[in-house]
Amino acid sequence: MPATPEIRGGEPQITERNEEFIVPETLQQSTGIQVVPKNFSDQVKDDRGQSLIQTPPTQIIEVTLPADAKTLDDWSKGSVDSSRTWLGKFWKRVFQKALHFGWRIIGKEKINAV
């Protein structure tokens, strides 16, 4: 018998919604609840008019792999004492991170000489 019988097997299904939550006008007036914007482009200034923060520009991150994916996979399966193994593992990790964050990946393709 499980320690927490109220939890059924499997992971809970969580879905993220990207829609803006609208607070009714009556609720805003009676409780003071307001929607805080997630993204803003205005500069925050102090009492003297000096900027307190800088809004960072949108960055386009590009990852250039030193070799094609097959070569990196082969490198990462080498001996633990070899620096090439660690280089392959490092670039595989960067590649997975780039896929996760949606970065632009520029790779070298293996050219087969006929």
N, C-alpha and C positions, 0 to 999 in steps of 0.2 A: 504494500500500500504506500503510495507516495506521501511525502510530508505535507504537500499542499494539494489536497484533492480537488480544490476548486479550479486549478489550472489544468486545462486539457492539453494533450500533447501537441507539439508543433509550435512554430513561431507565430506570434500574433501578426495579422496582416495590417500594416500601417501604410496609409497612402497620404502623400503630401499634396495639399491643394495650394495652387498659386494664385487663387483669387483674393481680391481685397475684401476684408471684413468691413461691412458698413454698420456703424453704430447709429441707431435711430436718434433723431433729434431730441425726443423726450428723455431718453436715457442719458444723453450728453448733458442736458440741462439739470436733471435731478441728481445725477451722481458725479458729473464732471469727468466721465470717461471719454478719452479721445483716442483716435487711431494715430499711432506714431509711424511716420513714413520710414520705410526700410532704406531706400536709396535717396540721397539728397545731393544737390550740386551747389547749393548756396554756401558761401563762406561764412563762418562764424566769427564775429568780431567782438572785441571787448569794448569797454566804455569809451576808450580813446580812439576807436576805429581801426585798431590793428588786428590783423587776422590771427585767430587762435589756432586754427588748424588749416591744413592744406588738403583739399579734396584730391585724391590721387587720380591720375588719368587712367583710362581703361587700358590695360596691358594686353598685348597679344604675345603669348609666350610660345616660342618655338624650340623644340628639342631636336638636335641633329645627332643621330646615332652614328657611331664610328664604323659600324658594319651592319650587314643585314641581320634580320632576326634569327635566321638559322645559324649564322656564325656566332652570334652572341650566346645562343643556346648551347652550342658546342663548347664555347669557351668556359661557360659557367659549370660545366660538368667535369672539369679537369681536377687536378690534384689540389689539395688545400694549400700546399706549399707554393703553388704557382701564382704569380701576380696576375696572370692572364685570367685565371679562374675568378679572382676577386673583381677584376675589371668587367668581366662578363656578367657577374651577379649584380654589380652596381648598375650597369646600363640596362639590365632587365628590370631592375627596380624602378629606374627613372622612366622606362617605357610604360610600366604598369601605372605609375603615378600620372603620367601624361594622359593615358587613356582615361583614368578616373576623373581628372580635372578638365578634360576636354581640350588639352593643349594641342597645338599643331605639331605633328611629328614629321620630320624630314629625315628619311633614311637613305642608306646607300643600298642599291639593288645589286645583287650578284649577277654579273654578266657572264654568261656561258659562251666561251669561245668555241666555235664550230671547227 
